Amino acid sequence: MFLDVLRRRNPRLIEATIALHQAGKIPANTYVIDLDSVEANARTVATEANRLGLKAFAMTKQMGRNADFCGAIIRGGIGASVNVDMECARATRRAGMAIGHLGHLVQIPRAEADAAASFAPAYWTVFNDEKASEAARATAPLGRVQSMLARIQTPGDTFYRGHEGGFDAAEVTAVADRIDAMEGGRFAGITTFPALLFEQASRKVVPTGNLATLHAAAEALARAGRSDIEINAPGTNSSTVLKAVADAGATQIEPGHGLTGTTPLHAVEDLPELPAVVYVSEISHYHGSDAFCFGGGLYIDPVFPDYEVKAIVSREPTAAESALRTVEIPPPAAIDYYGMIDASSGRRPAVGDSVVFGFRPQAFVTRAYTCGVSDVASGSPKAGTIHDAFGRPADWPL
Protein backbone atom coordinates (compact mmCIF):
# COMPACT_ATOMS: atom_id res chain seq x y z
CA MET A 1 0.00 0.00 0.00
CA PHE A 2 2.80 2.45 0.87
CA LEU A 3 5.37 1.34 -1.69
CA ASP A 4 4.09 3.78 -4.34
CA VAL A 5 4.25 6.63 -1.83
CA LEU A 6 7.77 5.62 -0.76
CA ARG A 7 8.98 5.41 -4.36
CA ARG A 8 7.66 8.91 -4.99
CA ARG A 9 8.39 10.70 -1.71
CA ASN A 10 11.33 8.84 -0.12
CA PRO A 11 13.03 6.68 -2.77
CA ARG A 12 16.41 7.12 -1.07
CA LEU A 13 15.16 4.93 1.80
CA ILE A 14 14.46 2.07 -0.63
CA GLU A 15 17.87 2.51 -2.22
CA ALA A 16 19.66 2.77 1.14
CA THR A 17 17.94 -0.37 2.38
CA ILE A 18 19.03 -2.41 -0.63
CA ALA A 19 22.61 -1.12 -0.36
CA LEU A 20 22.87 -1.90 3.36
CA HIS A 21 21.21 -5.31 2.99
CA GLN A 22 23.53 -6.28 0.14
CA ALA A 23 26.52 -5.10 2.21
CA GLY A 24 25.49 -7.44 5.03
CA LYS A 25 24.66 -4.60 7.42
CA ILE A 26 20.95 -5.43 7.70
CA PRO A 27 19.43 -8.94 7.82
CA ALA A 28 16.46 -10.15 5.85
CA ASN A 29 13.17 -9.85 7.75
CA THR A 30 13.87 -6.31 9.00
CA TYR A 31 11.80 -3.16 9.26
CA VAL A 32 14.20 -0.37 8.27
CA ILE A 33 13.45 3.03 9.79
CA ASP A 34 14.61 6.36 8.32
CA LEU A 35 15.63 8.05 11.57
CA ASP A 36 16.14 11.51 10.10
CA SER A 37 12.64 11.49 8.60
CA VAL A 38 11.19 10.20 11.89
CA GLU A 39 12.87 13.07 13.75
CA ALA A 40 11.44 15.58 11.26
CA ASN A 41 7.99 13.94 11.45
CA ALA A 42 8.05 14.04 15.25
CA ARG A 43 9.02 17.71 15.14
CA THR A 44 6.11 18.43 12.80
CA VAL A 45 3.64 16.70 15.12
CA ALA A 46 5.16 18.20 18.28
CA THR A 47 5.09 21.72 16.84
CA GLU A 48 1.42 21.48 15.92
CA ALA A 49 0.55 19.83 19.25
CA ASN A 50 2.33 22.59 21.16
CA ARG A 51 0.55 25.25 19.11
CA LEU A 52 -2.80 23.71 20.06
CA GLY A 53 -1.91 23.08 23.71
CA LEU A 54 -1.94 19.29 23.34
CA LYS A 55 0.28 16.85 25.22
CA ALA A 56 1.85 14.34 22.81
CA PHE A 57 2.82 10.80 23.87
CA ALA A 58 4.54 8.64 21.24
CA MET A 59 3.31 5.13 20.45
CA THR A 60 6.34 3.03 19.51
CA LYS A 61 4.94 -0.51 19.19
CA GLN A 62 4.60 -0.21 15.42
CA MET A 63 8.41 0.02 15.15
CA GLY A 64 9.01 -2.67 17.79
CA ARG A 65 10.01 -0.07 20.44
CA ASN A 66 13.36 0.28 18.64
CA ALA A 67 15.69 2.37 20.84
CA ASP A 68 17.14 4.38 17.94
CA PHE A 69 13.60 5.13 16.78
CA CYS A 70 12.76 6.34 20.30
CA GLY A 71 15.85 8.55 20.24
CA ALA A 72 14.78 10.16 16.98
CA ILE A 73 11.35 10.90 18.46
CA ILE A 74 12.94 12.51 21.51
CA ARG A 75 15.15 14.68 19.29
CA GLY A 76 12.02 15.68 17.40
CA GLY A 77 10.45 17.05 20.56
CA ILE A 78 8.30 14.22 21.95
CA GLY A 79 9.96 12.97 25.11
CA ALA A 80 7.30 10.69 26.60
CA SER A 81 5.76 7.44 25.42
CA VAL A 82 2.34 5.84 25.56
CA ASN A 83 2.78 2.16 26.26
CA VAL A 84 0.44 -0.49 24.95
CA ASP A 85 1.76 -3.00 27.49
CA MET A 86 4.46 -3.41 30.13
CA GLU A 87 7.05 -4.63 27.62
CA CYS A 88 6.46 -1.37 25.77
CA ALA A 89 7.06 0.58 28.98
CA ARG A 90 10.25 -1.31 29.76
CA ALA A 91 11.64 -0.79 26.25
CA THR A 92 10.84 2.92 25.98
CA ARG A 93 12.18 3.52 29.49
CA ARG A 94 15.46 1.80 28.52
CA ALA A 95 15.56 4.06 25.47
CA GLY A 96 15.37 7.18 27.62
CA MET A 97 11.72 8.13 27.19
CA ALA A 98 9.54 9.25 30.09
CA ILE A 99 6.52 7.03 30.73
CA GLY A 100 3.65 9.29 29.75
CA HIS A 101 0.76 6.83 29.69
CA LEU A 102 0.24 3.23 30.80
CA GLY A 103 -2.76 0.90 30.74
CA HIS A 104 -4.28 1.80 27.38
CA LEU A 105 -4.96 -0.17 25.22
CA VAL A 106 -3.93 -3.05 27.50
CA GLN A 107 -4.69 -2.99 31.22
CA ILE A 108 -1.84 -3.70 33.66
CA PRO A 109 -1.93 -7.30 34.98
CA ARG A 110 -2.31 -7.52 38.76
CA ALA A 111 1.14 -8.98 39.37
CA GLU A 112 2.77 -6.15 37.41
CA ALA A 113 1.08 -3.27 39.20
CA ASP A 114 4.05 -2.70 41.52
CA ALA A 115 6.46 -2.59 38.58
CA ALA A 116 4.16 -0.20 36.72
CA ALA A 117 3.95 2.11 39.73
CA SER A 118 7.74 2.12 40.05
CA PHE A 119 7.93 3.63 36.54
CA ALA A 120 6.01 6.69 37.84
CA PRO A 121 3.79 7.05 34.76
CA ALA A 122 2.30 10.50 34.25
CA TYR A 123 -1.08 8.85 33.55
CA TRP A 124 -2.45 5.34 34.12
CA THR A 125 -5.68 4.29 32.42
CA VAL A 126 -8.11 2.00 34.23
CA PHE A 127 -11.23 0.27 32.92
CA ASN A 128 -12.91 -0.61 36.23
CA ASP A 129 -12.77 -0.09 40.00
CA GLU A 130 -10.66 -3.18 40.55
CA LYS A 131 -7.89 -1.96 38.24
CA ALA A 132 -8.05 1.53 39.76
CA SER A 133 -7.65 0.00 43.23
CA GLU A 134 -4.64 -2.05 42.09
CA ALA A 135 -2.97 1.07 40.69
CA ALA A 136 -3.64 3.07 43.86
CA ARG A 137 -2.44 0.30 46.18
CA ALA A 138 0.78 -0.11 44.21
CA THR A 139 1.44 3.63 44.20
CA ALA A 140 0.61 4.63 47.80
CA PRO A 141 3.67 2.97 49.43
CA LEU A 142 5.91 4.99 47.09
CA GLY A 143 4.73 8.24 48.62
CA ARG A 144 3.12 9.56 45.47
CA VAL A 145 -0.37 9.85 44.05
CA GLN A 146 -1.11 8.28 40.66
CA SER A 147 -3.06 10.34 38.12
CA MET A 148 -5.58 8.00 36.48
CA LEU A 149 -7.58 8.25 33.29
CA ALA A 150 -10.93 6.45 33.24
CA ARG A 151 -11.63 4.61 30.01
CA ILE A 152 -15.31 5.32 29.32
CA GLN A 153 -17.87 3.96 26.89
CA THR A 154 -21.51 4.31 25.98
CA PRO A 155 -23.78 2.20 23.73
CA GLY A 156 -22.98 2.84 20.08
CA ASP A 157 -19.31 3.68 20.62
CA THR A 158 -16.85 2.21 18.12
CA PHE A 159 -14.38 -0.48 19.17
CA TYR A 160 -12.16 -2.87 17.30
CA ARG A 161 -13.22 -6.36 18.34
CA GLY A 162 -11.13 -7.31 21.35
CA HIS A 163 -10.57 -3.69 22.39
CA GLU A 164 -13.84 -3.25 24.27
CA GLY A 165 -14.05 -2.20 27.91
CA GLY A 166 -14.39 0.75 30.23
CA PHE A 167 -16.65 2.48 32.72
CA ASP A 168 -20.20 3.48 31.82
CA ALA A 169 -19.85 7.07 30.62
CA ALA A 170 -23.16 7.97 32.29
CA GLU A 171 -21.55 7.27 35.68
CA VAL A 172 -18.36 9.26 35.09
CA THR A 173 -18.83 11.68 37.99
CA ALA A 174 -19.28 8.81 40.45
CA VAL A 175 -16.25 7.07 38.94
CA ALA A 176 -14.21 10.22 39.50
CA ASP A 177 -15.30 10.40 43.13
CA ARG A 178 -14.44 6.73 43.76
CA ILE A 179 -10.95 7.08 42.29
CA ASP A 180 -10.30 10.25 44.29
CA ALA A 181 -11.28 8.38 47.46
CA MET A 182 -8.53 5.78 46.93
CA GLU A 183 -5.29 6.30 48.84
CA GLY A 184 -2.59 6.70 46.20
CA GLY A 185 -5.07 7.54 43.44
CA ARG A 186 -6.34 10.69 41.76
CA PHE A 187 -8.92 11.07 39.01
CA ALA A 188 -7.20 13.00 36.21
CA GLY A 189 -9.48 12.59 33.20
CA ILE A 190 -11.05 10.36 30.57
CA THR A 191 -10.04 8.44 27.49
CA THR A 192 -11.35 6.28 24.65
CA PHE A 193 -10.12 4.55 21.51
CA PRO A 194 -10.51 5.24 18.67
CA ALA A 195 -11.54 8.90 18.72
CA LEU A 196 -10.80 9.23 14.99
CA LEU A 197 -10.92 6.70 12.17
CA PHE A 198 -10.03 6.66 8.49
CA GLU A 199 -13.18 6.30 6.38
CA GLN A 200 -12.62 4.35 3.17
CA ALA A 201 -15.60 5.82 1.31
CA SER A 202 -14.64 9.46 1.76
CA ARG A 203 -10.87 8.83 2.09
CA LYS A 204 -10.92 11.16 5.09
CA VAL A 205 -10.23 10.90 8.81
CA VAL A 206 -13.51 11.40 10.66
CA PRO A 207 -14.48 11.54 14.34
CA THR A 208 -16.13 8.48 15.84
CA GLY A 209 -19.04 8.60 18.26
CA ASN A 210 -16.44 8.01 20.97
CA LEU A 211 -15.27 11.61 20.63
CA ALA A 212 -18.80 12.81 21.32
CA THR A 213 -18.88 10.47 24.34
CA LEU A 214 -15.73 12.15 25.68
CA HIS A 215 -17.25 15.60 25.10
CA ALA A 216 -20.50 14.73 26.88
CA ALA A 217 -18.62 13.19 29.80
CA ALA A 218 -16.40 16.26 30.09
CA GLU A 219 -19.51 18.45 30.26
CA ALA A 220 -20.97 16.24 33.02
CA LEU A 221 -17.73 16.48 34.96
CA ALA A 222 -17.67 20.27 34.53
CA ARG A 223 -21.22 20.52 35.92
CA ALA A 224 -19.96 18.58 38.93
CA GLY A 225 -17.16 21.09 39.42
CA ARG A 226 -14.42 19.16 37.59
CA SER A 227 -13.41 21.39 34.71
CA ASP A 228 -9.63 20.90 34.83
CA ILE A 229 -9.41 17.38 33.41
CA GLU A 230 -7.37 15.58 30.79
CA ILE A 231 -9.13 14.29 27.68
CA ASN A 232 -7.07 11.66 25.91
CA ALA A 233 -8.18 11.16 22.27
CA PRO A 234 -5.93 8.73 20.37
CA GLY A 235 -6.57 7.27 16.93
CA THR A 236 -4.99 8.11 13.54
CA ASN A 237 -3.12 11.05 15.06
CA SER A 238 -0.95 13.07 12.69
CA SER A 239 -0.33 16.78 12.38
CA THR A 240 -3.23 17.48 10.00
CA VAL A 241 -5.94 16.08 12.30
CA LEU A 242 -4.83 17.60 15.60
CA LYS A 243 -6.93 20.75 15.28
CA ALA A 244 -10.07 18.62 15.00
CA VAL A 245 -9.38 16.80 18.28
CA ALA A 246 -8.30 20.03 20.00
CA ASP A 247 -11.51 21.72 18.87
CA ALA A 248 -13.42 18.79 20.39
CA GLY A 249 -11.78 19.49 23.75
CA ALA A 250 -8.97 16.94 23.73
CA THR A 251 -5.82 17.66 25.73
CA GLN A 252 -3.72 14.58 24.83
CA ILE A 253 -2.83 12.87 21.55
CA GLU A 254 -0.79 9.75 20.85
CA PRO A 255 0.86 9.64 17.41
CA GLY A 256 2.14 6.27 16.27
CA HIS A 257 1.95 5.73 12.52
CA GLY A 258 2.00 9.51 12.16
CA LEU A 259 5.67 9.39 13.17
CA THR A 260 6.52 7.17 10.20
CA GLY A 261 4.08 8.71 7.72
CA THR A 262 2.00 5.52 7.55
CA THR A 263 -1.48 6.46 8.75
CA PRO A 264 -4.19 5.46 6.26
CA LEU A 265 -4.51 9.11 5.26
CA HIS A 266 -0.83 9.17 4.30
CA ALA A 267 -1.60 6.46 1.74
CA VAL A 268 -4.02 8.70 -0.16
CA GLU A 269 -2.74 12.24 0.51
CA ASP A 270 0.70 13.84 0.67
CA LEU A 271 0.79 15.03 4.28
CA PRO A 272 3.65 16.89 5.99
CA GLU A 273 5.09 13.67 7.44
CA LEU A 274 7.31 11.64 5.10
CA PRO A 275 6.97 7.85 4.81
CA ALA A 276 9.88 6.58 6.88
CA VAL A 277 9.83 2.77 7.03
CA VAL A 278 10.29 -0.17 4.66
CA TYR A 279 10.49 -3.93 5.16
CA VAL A 280 13.39 -5.82 3.58
CA SER A 281 13.69 -9.51 2.78
CA GLU A 282 15.73 -11.51 0.28
CA ILE A 283 15.14 -14.28 -2.21
CA SER A 284 15.76 -17.71 -0.72
CA HIS A 285 14.83 -20.22 -3.44
CA TYR A 286 12.56 -21.02 -6.36
CA HIS A 287 9.57 -23.28 -6.76
CA GLY A 288 8.34 -23.37 -10.32
CA SER A 289 8.01 -19.80 -11.55
CA ASP A 290 7.79 -18.33 -8.04
CA ALA A 291 10.78 -16.86 -6.25
CA PHE A 292 10.37 -17.29 -2.49
CA CYS A 293 11.52 -14.57 -0.11
CA PHE A 294 11.93 -14.89 3.65
CA GLY A 295 8.99 -13.83 5.82
CA GLY A 296 8.55 -13.09 9.48
CA GLY A 297 7.21 -9.55 9.11
CA LEU A 298 4.82 -9.85 6.17
CA TYR A 299 2.09 -7.88 7.93
CA ILE A 300 -0.90 -6.41 6.08
CA ASP A 301 -2.83 -4.05 8.34
CA PRO A 302 -6.55 -4.98 8.19
CA VAL A 303 -7.44 -1.27 8.13
CA PHE A 304 -7.08 -1.53 4.34
CA PRO A 305 -9.22 -3.53 1.92
CA ASP A 306 -7.44 -6.25 -0.06
CA TYR A 307 -4.91 -4.92 -2.55
CA GLU A 308 -2.22 -6.28 -4.87
CA VAL A 309 1.03 -6.52 -2.91
CA LYS A 310 4.19 -5.50 -4.77
CA ALA A 311 7.84 -5.25 -3.88
CA ILE A 312 11.05 -3.86 -5.33
CA VAL A 313 13.31 -6.82 -6.19
CA SER A 314 16.90 -5.94 -6.99
CA ARG A 315 20.54 -6.43 -6.07
CA GLU A 316 21.43 -2.85 -7.03
CA PRO A 317 19.95 0.15 -5.17
CA THR A 318 16.87 1.28 -7.08
CA ALA A 319 13.29 2.41 -6.68
CA ALA A 320 12.49 2.08 -10.38
CA GLU A 321 9.17 0.79 -11.64
CA SER A 322 11.02 -1.82 -13.68
CA ALA A 323 12.10 -3.51 -10.43
CA LEU A 324 8.52 -3.98 -9.17
CA ARG A 325 7.19 -7.52 -8.76
CA THR A 326 3.83 -8.87 -7.66
CA VAL A 327 4.01 -10.83 -4.41
CA GLU A 328 1.63 -13.29 -2.79
CA ILE A 329 1.90 -13.39 0.98
CA PRO A 330 0.30 -16.01 3.23
CA PRO A 331 -3.10 -15.23 4.73
CA PRO A 332 -3.20 -13.95 8.34
CA ALA A 333 -4.22 -17.40 9.62
CA ALA A 334 -0.99 -18.93 8.26
CA ILE A 335 2.62 -18.52 9.37
CA ASP A 336 4.50 -16.22 7.03
CA TYR A 337 7.59 -18.32 6.51
CA TYR A 338 7.92 -17.00 2.95
CA GLY A 339 6.40 -14.64 0.43
CA MET A 340 5.99 -15.83 -3.18
CA ILE A 341 7.20 -13.51 -5.94
CA ASP A 342 5.89 -13.88 -9.47
CA ALA A 343 9.03 -14.35 -11.56
CA SER A 344 7.29 -15.71 -14.67
CA SER A 345 8.28 -12.77 -16.85
CA GLY A 346 11.07 -10.25 -17.20
CA ARG A 347 14.48 -10.54 -15.60
CA ARG A 348 14.75 -13.62 -13.44
CA PRO A 349 15.57 -12.50 -9.87
CA ALA A 350 18.56 -14.23 -8.31
CA VAL A 351 18.84 -15.95 -4.97
CA GLY A 352 20.10 -13.31 -2.54
CA ASP A 353 18.43 -10.34 -4.26
CA SER A 354 16.90 -7.80 -1.91
CA VAL A 355 13.11 -7.58 -1.69
CA VAL A 356 11.69 -4.30 -0.35
CA PHE A 357 8.05 -3.81 0.70
CA GLY A 358 6.12 -0.76 1.83
CA PHE A 359 3.88 -1.97 4.68
CA ARG A 360 1.99 -0.15 7.42
CA PRO A 361 3.68 -2.17 10.15
CA GLN A 362 2.95 -3.47 13.61
CA ALA A 363 6.43 -4.85 14.20
CA PHE A 364 5.73 -5.87 17.79
CA VAL A 365 3.34 -8.65 16.72
CA THR A 366 5.82 -10.11 14.19
CA ARG A 367 9.09 -12.06 14.22
CA ALA A 368 10.84 -9.24 12.40
CA TYR A 369 13.95 -7.31 13.33
CA THR A 370 14.00 -3.51 13.32
CA CYS A 371 16.90 -1.25 12.39
CA GLY A 372 17.21 2.52 12.38
CA VAL A 373 19.18 4.07 9.52
CA SER A 374 20.63 7.57 9.49
CA ASP A 375 21.91 9.85 6.73
CA VAL A 376 19.58 8.32 4.15
CA ALA A 377 19.20 11.55 2.18
CA SER A 378 22.97 12.00 1.92
CA GLY A 379 23.43 8.83 -0.10
CA SER A 380 25.82 7.47 2.55
CA PRO A 381 23.41 5.69 4.93
CA LYS A 382 24.52 4.18 8.21
CA ALA A 383 22.76 1.25 9.88
CA GLY A 384 22.17 1.36 13.62
CA THR A 385 21.79 -1.48 16.07
CA ILE A 386 19.63 -4.41 15.01
CA HIS A 387 16.76 -4.85 17.48
CA ASP A 388 14.24 -7.62 17.97
CA ALA A 389 10.50 -6.93 17.96
CA PHE A 390 10.54 -6.23 21.71
CA GLY A 391 13.01 -3.36 21.47
CA ARG A 392 16.03 -5.35 22.65
CA PRO A 393 19.39 -5.44 20.82
CA ALA A 394 19.42 -8.65 18.78
CA ASP A 395 22.12 -11.30 18.73
CA TRP A 396 22.87 -10.62 15.08
CA PRO A 397 24.94 -11.56 13.16
CA LEU A 398 26.53 -13.65 15.94
Secondary structure, DSSP 8 states (H G I E B T S, - for coil): --HHHHHHH-HHHHHHHHHHHHTTSS-SSEEEEEHHHHHHHHHHHHHHHHHHT-EE-EE-GGGTT-HHHHHHHHHTT--EEEESSHHHHHHHHHTT-EEEEESSSS---GGGHHHHHHT--SEEEESSHHHHHHHHHHHGGGT--EEEEEEEE-TT----TT----EEGGGHHHHHHHHHTSTTEEEEEEE-S-SEEEETTTTEEEE-HHHHHHHHHHHHHHHTT--S-EEE--SS--GGGHHHHHHTT--EE--SGGGGT-SHHHHHS--SS---EEEEEEEEEEETTEEEEE-S-----TTS-----EEEEESS----GGGEEEEE---TTS--SEEEEE-SSSS---TT-EEEE-----GGGSS-EEEEEE-TTTT--EEEEEE-TTS-B-----
